[in-house]
C-alpha cells in the first residue's frame, strides 16, 4: 500500500490529473458559492438578531441585580472537554486572539474555544503527517537532523495557521467595512439631519447598507442594541471602534462621543468625515491602479513574451529547419 502511494506521488501524469481536478473543483466552487449568498445573509442577520436579544436579556438581569446571564453560545462538548482537560486557556489563551476573533466576526465563547482547540490540534496533525511523509513515504536522502527540522517546521506552521486564518478573515471584513463606510456615513448624516435619534439612525442605516456590506450592517445593528441597553453610551461607541479596528470608524466614534458629552451638532462633523473616508477610498484605488504595471512586468516576461516569440519566430524557424 505504501509503495503504491509512493509510486502515485511520483507519477507525473497522476499528479497532473490530480492538480487539474483540484483546479476544476475550485472553479466550480467559485461559481456556485454566490448562488448561496442569500441563504448565508439570512443566517448571519438572524445571528445578529439573537445577539441583540442576548444583550437585552443581560442588561435587564444586571439591572435587577440577579445572576449574570451568559451572553455566549456553548461550544461543542468534545472541543470544550479537550480544552478544559488540557487547560488550553492557560497555555494558549491570548486576549489579543479574543479581540481578533471579535474583529473577524466570531463572537462568543464557542469560537474562542474552537480557536484554542485548532491551535492545539493543527500542530499535532501536521507534525504526524510530516513524520509519516518524510520518514515512511518519501524516503528522502537527507540527514536525520534535517528531517526532524522539517517536521518541527511543519508543526510550527500548524501552530501559526489559525492565526493566519484569523488575519485573513479580519482583512476581508475590514475591507468590506471600509468600502461601504463612506456611504453609510452619508446615510447616517441624512437620517440625523432629518430629525432621527442616533439609535434610529443606526438602525435605519444597518437595514439599508446590508446589501453593500453585511459586516457593517452587523456592527451597526449591535451598536444600536448597545446604545439602547447600556447605561453608558460611550461604551457602545468604543465597542464599535474596537470591533472594527479601522481609523475612520474610530474618528467617527470619537466625534459621536464628543457630541454625546458636549451636545455639539453632528451634521458638519459627519459630512466632513464622510468626505475624508471617500477620499481615502479613492486614494487606495488610485494606489492599486498605479501599482498594477510593475506587478504585471514579471508575468509578462515569464508568460506573454515567450509565447509571443514562439508565434513570431516559430514559422521562420520551421522554414529554416526545412531548408537544412
C-alpha positions in Angstrom: 0.0 0.0 0.0 2.8 2.4 0.9 4.7 1.5 -2.3 1.6 2.2 -4.4 1.1 5.5 -2.7 4.8 6.5 -3.3 4.5 5.4 -6.9 1.4 7.5 -7.4 3.0 10.6 -5.8 6.0 10.3 -8.1 3.8 9.7 -11.2 3.8 12.9 -13.3 0.6 12.0 -15.2 -1.3 11.2 -12.0 -0.2 14.4 -10.2 -1.1 16.4 -13.3 -4.6 14.9 -13.3 -4.9 15.4 -9.6 -4.0 19.1 -9.8 -6.3 19.6 -12.8 -9.2 18.0 -10.8 -8.4 20.3 -7.8 -8.4 23.4 -10.1 -11.7 22.4 -11.7 -13.3 21.8 -8.3 -12.1 25.2 -7.1 -13.5 26.8 -10.3 -16.9 25.1 -9.8 -16.9 26.1 -6.1 -16.2 29.7 -7.0 -19.1 29.8 -9.5 -21.6 28.0 -7.3 -20.9 29.8 -3.9 -22.6 33.1 -5.0 -25.8 31.2 -5.5 -26.0 30.5 -1.8 -25.1 34.1 -0.7 -28.7 34.9 0.1 -29.1 32.0 2.5 -25.8 33.0 4.3 -27.1 36.5 4.6 -30.3 35.5 6.3 -28.4 33.2 8.7 -25.9 36.0 9.7 -28.7 38.5 10.2 -30.5 36.0 12.4 -27.3 35.6 14.4 -27.1 39.3 14.9 -30.7 39.5 16.0 -30.1 36.8 18.5 -27.0 38.6 19.8 -29.2 41.7 20.3 -31.7 39.7 22.3 -28.9 38.4 24.5 -27.6 41.9 25.1 -31.1 43.0 26.1 -31.5 40.0 28.5 -28.1 40.5 30.1 -28.8 44.2 30.8 -32.2 43.5 32.2 -30.8 40.9 34.5 -27.9 43.1 35.6 -30.3 46.0 36.4 -32.4 43.6 38.5 -29.2 42.6 40.4 -29.7 39.0 39.7 -27.2 36.4 38.5 -25.4 37.2 35.3 -26.8 35.6 32.1 -24.3 34.1 29.7 -24.2 36.1 26.5 -22.3 33.5 24.6 -23.1 30.2 22.9 -22.0 26.9 24.4 -19.2 25.3 22.4 -19.3 21.7 21.2 -19.0 19.3 24.1 -15.9 17.4 22.7 -14.0 20.6 21.8 -14.9 22.1 25.2 -13.8 18.9 27.1 -10.5 18.8 25.3 -9.8 22.5 26.0 -10.7 22.0 29.7 -8.8 18.7 30.2 -5.6 20.1 28.7 -6.1 23.6 30.3 -5.5 25.3 27.0 -7.0 28.6 28.3 -3.8 28.8 30.5 -1.2 27.7 27.9 -2.6 29.1 24.7 -5.1 31.8 25.8 -4.4 35.3 24.5 -6.6 38.4 25.0 -5.3 39.6 21.6 -6.6 36.5 20.0 -10.0 37.0 21.6 -10.1 40.6 20.3 -9.1 39.4 16.8 -11.9 36.9 16.8 -14.3 39.7 17.5 -12.8 41.8 14.7 -13.2 38.8 12.4 -16.9 38.5 13.3 -16.6 35.4 15.5 -18.3 36.4 18.8 -18.8 34.4 21.9 -17.1 31.7 23.9 -17.6 29.0 21.3 -15.4 30.4 18.6 -12.7 31.1 21.2 -12.7 27.5 22.5 -12.7 26.3 18.9 -9.7 28.6 18.2 -7.8 27.1 21.1 -8.6 23.6 20.0 -7.4 24.3 16.5 -4.1 25.8 17.8 -3.5 22.5 19.7 -4.7 20.0 17.0 -3.2 21.6 13.9 0.5 21.4 15.0 0.0 17.7 16.1 -1.7 16.8 12.8 0.9 18.5 10.6 3.8 17.1 12.7 2.5 13.5 12.5 1.7 13.9 8.8 5.2 15.3 8.1 6.8 12.5 10.0 4.9 9.8 8.1 5.7 11.5 4.8 9.4 12.3 5.4 10.4 9.0 7.1 8.0 6.5 5.6 6.7 7.6 2.2 9.2 10.0 0.6 12.4 8.1 1.6 14.4 11.4 1.3 18.1 11.1 1.1 18.7 13.7 3.9 20.3 13.5 7.3 18.1 12.8 10.3 18.5 16.4 11.8 17.3 17.9 8.5 14.2 15.6 8.5 13.5 16.4 12.2 13.8 20.1 11.3 11.3 19.7 8.5 8.9 18.0 10.9 9.3 20.8 13.5 8.8 23.4 10.8 5.5 21.7 9.8 4.4 21.7 13.4 5.3 25.4 13.8 3.3 26.2 10.6 0.3 24.3 12.1 0.6 26.5 15.2 0.6 29.7 13.2 -2.1 28.5 10.7 -5.1 29.5 12.9 -3.6 33.0 13.4 -3.0 33.3 9.7 -6.6 32.3 9.0 -7.8 34.9 11.6 -5.7 37.7 10.0 -7.1 36.9 6.5 -10.7 36.9 7.9 -10.0 40.3 9.6 -8.6 41.7 6.4 -11.6 40.7 4.4 -14.1 42.0 6.9 -12.2 45.3 7.3 -12.1 45.7 3.5 -15.9 45.2 3.3 -16.5 47.7 6.1 -14.0 50.2 4.6 -15.7 50.2 1.2 -19.2 50.7 2.5 -18.4 53.1 5.4 -18.5 56.4 3.4 -21.9 55.6 2.0 -23.1 54.6 5.5 -21.9 57.9 6.9 -23.9 59.7 4.2 -27.0 57.8 5.1 -26.3 58.4 8.8 -26.0 62.1 8.1 -29.3 62.2 6.2 -31.1 60.3 9.0 -29.7 62.6 11.7 -30.4 65.8 9.8 -34.0 64.6 9.2 -34.6 64.5 13.0 -34.0 60.9 13.8 -32.2 59.9 17.1 -28.8 58.3 16.9 -30.3 54.8 17.7 -32.9 55.1 15.0 -30.3 56.4 12.5 -28.0 53.4 13.2 -30.9 51.0 12.9 -32.1 52.5 9.6 -28.5 52.6 8.1 -28.0 49.0 9.2 -31.1 48.0 7.2 -30.1 50.0 4.1 -26.4 49.1 4.0 -26.9 45.3 4.3 -26.8 44.8 0.5 -23.4 46.5 0.3 -21.7 45.2 3.4 -23.1 42.6 5.7 -20.3 43.1 8.2 -21.0 46.8 8.6 -24.7 46.1 8.9 -23.9 43.7 11.7 -21.8 46.2 13.6 -24.4 48.9 13.3 -27.1 46.6 14.5 -25.1 45.6 17.6 -24.3 49.3 18.2 -28.0 50.0 18.1 -28.6 47.3 20.7 -25.8 48.6 22.9 -27.0 52.2 22.7 -30.4 51.1 23.8 -29.5 48.9 26.7 -26.1 50.0 28.0 -26.0 52.6 30.8 -23.0 54.5 29.4 -23.5 55.2 25.7 -19.8 56.0 25.4 -19.1 52.2 25.8 -21.2 51.4 22.8 -19.1 53.7 20.5 -15.9 52.4 22.0 -17.0 48.8 21.3 -17.8 49.7 17.7 -14.3 51.2 17.2 -12.8 48.2 18.9 -14.7 45.6 16.8 -13.8 47.2 13.5 -10.2 48.3 14.2 -10.4 51.0 11.5 -9.1 54.5 11.9 -12.0 56.0 10.0 -14.5 54.3 12.3 -12.6 55.3 15.4 -12.7 59.0 14.4 -16.4 58.9 13.8 -16.9 57.1 17.2 -14.8 59.9 18.8 -17.0 62.5 17.2 -20.1 60.8 18.4 -18.7 60.6 22.0 -18.0 64.3 22.0 -21.4 65.0 20.7 -22.9 62.9 23.5 -20.8 64.7 26.1 -20.8 68.3 25.0 -24.0 68.4 22.9 -22.3 69.6 19.7 -24.1 69.1 16.4 -23.2 66.1 14.4 -24.1 67.2 10.9 -21.0 69.1 9.9 -18.7 66.5 11.5 -20.3 63.6 9.8 -20.2 65.4 6.4 -16.5 66.1 6.7 -15.7 62.6 7.9 -17.8 61.1 5.1 -15.8 63.1 2.5 -12.5 62.2 4.2 -13.4 58.5 4.1 -14.5 58.8 0.5 -11.2 60.4 -0.4 -9.3 57.7 1.4 -11.2 55.1 -0.6 -10.4 56.8 -3.8 -6.7 57.2 -2.9 -6.4 53.5 -2.2 -8.0 52.7 -5.5 -5.5 55.0 -7.3 -2.6 53.4 -5.4 -3.7 49.9 -6.5 -4.1 51.1 -10.1 -0.6 52.8 -10.1 0.9 49.6 -8.7 -0.6 47.4 -11.4 2.0 47.9 -14.2 5.0 46.9 -12.0 3.1 43.8 -10.8 2.4 42.8 -14.5 6.0 43.1 -15.5 7.1 39.7 -14.2 4.1 37.7 -15.5 4.6 39.4 -19.0 8.2 38.4 -19.1 7.6 34.8 -17.9 4.4 34.0 -19.8 3.5 36.5 -22.5 6.8 37.3 -24.2 7.9 33.6 -24.7 4.6 32.8 -26.3 4.9 35.9 -28.5 8.4 35.0 -29.6 7.2 31.5 -30.4 4.3 32.8 -32.5 6.5 35.3 -34.3 9.7 33.3 -34.8 8.1 29.8 -35.0 7.3 29.8 -38.7 10.7 31.3 -39.6 12.5 28.6 -37.5 10.4 25.8 -39.2 11.3 27.1 -42.7 15.0 27.3 -41.8 15.0 23.8 -40.5 13.3 22.6 -43.7 16.0 24.2 -45.8 18.7 22.4 -43.9 
